[in-house]
């Protein structure tokens, strides 16, 4: 399974995820976690939205 983490660099969050600990993204402001190909779809939607704003 592919996980993509976007947001401020925070090694403690990455460590907790890698160790299999439960985490709540509410405790990590600005962090977004994507599973599978969701990040690629997010980028496509973001680009389409940015293009529409032009």
C-alpha angles and dihedrals in degrees: 000000000000118000122189120193119198126185141057114351108261117166092189091061091048090048092052092049092046091051091052094246120153112254133184116212087212085076092054109057114210095017120128124186121202126191125209114335094340091109092057090050090047090054091048091051092045091051091048090050092048090049091051091054091061 
